[in-house]
């Protein structure tokens, strides 16, 4: 069954494939790394220490691959049956479509086959299952997890290992250099072996001894490798996620149910919806699962001075929270402790993240890329400084997502997106790369929770590749494969 992908974003916001370089010309940095619309990933599966359900022989294992679709598990493919083996290495290669902007949940189920066609029925013994996402697998390249029986019970010491590899397609371009001089006057000169004669049909008819009108000589041929987003991710590049939350007074008193920051025990507010939607995607690409969470536009304790770049956990030495849930908890706990104020200045936070990204750039490795999610209820007040900060950030391993919360008029925010023209600093300097994506949350109120993430994250893979191509940083060498202990608990 093919995996389908529904575009939740207007076509103008989706990344278009880049044009190929013309022969003999090196492409410009912004077009040096064309991306396919779709990536495909191969998954290889093996198991160890499977339960032995047979009385006479060892189990005959088979693996079923299922994918979650609209809350239901749907079988995608299945492996061959390996006879009498508790440590099988399956020859079957599962192929899945990969989308960075989606949480693609997979489930692997292992059965002891009893020889009939319907593997996975009640006639077969269930040896254990494992759930993960495609993002987790490609980010780690190799995932080893325990198998679980029903009700979260361990299947003994059974484990399953999934190894991923991108299916390479058109991932390079050829640069050719030619030379041709005085074509009609050239006679009998010695040239390298790779050359082509230039023929003039009229001369060939008129002149009996006509040989050619000169030659074209191939001077040089270079094959350039164009790396994909998955090349960088599988090479060990981490995605560091930072969220910045607007705590200006225009949001309304959080104690009032009309406030955009009101905590409803039955329904998350728009800030939380946007945070979780984007954060759930990015968390698969950060091995330590720690995320920076910042606030702006509030008076904060102890002196209640206005701050535009404070840690919402109130730890100035470490603004990171444990997982997306840790960010949610820090957000909820900080609301009663601060005073909503203003103005809506976002340049300080962009510059703060940019400083960290600049430190990363100096390593000259494709090791960390930074995504800043800014959640705001109004048009930014420091527009000139924000434009300047974005232009500076466009030279760094960094992308910015801005989500407008509430019903304000966000027309003036469209300038930051760059879709209607190149964003420039107040001095007229253009951005090096288009790194900003802006969307009003209200456009997704009636859509599924994943629609927002699909829209705002769709361009990130292109932005990552464009940056590292511009800097000529190849992917890092993959780290030694080790099981991830953080994935050892039941799903």
PyMOL commands that set and color helices and strands:
alter all, ss='L'
color gray80, all
select helices_A, chain A and resi 11-13+29-31+134-140+150-152+183-185+201-206+229-234+249-251+270-285+323-335+347-361+383-393+411-417+441-444+449-457+460-471+485-487
alter helices_A, ss='H'
color red, helices_A
select strands_A, chain A and resi 39-48+61-69+72-78+89-98+105-112+125-133+142-148+154-166+172-179+195-197+215-225+238-246+290-296+298-300+305-307+310-311+320-322+339-340+368-376+398-404+436-440
alter strands_A, ss='S'
color yellow, strands_A
deselect
rebuild
show_as cartoon
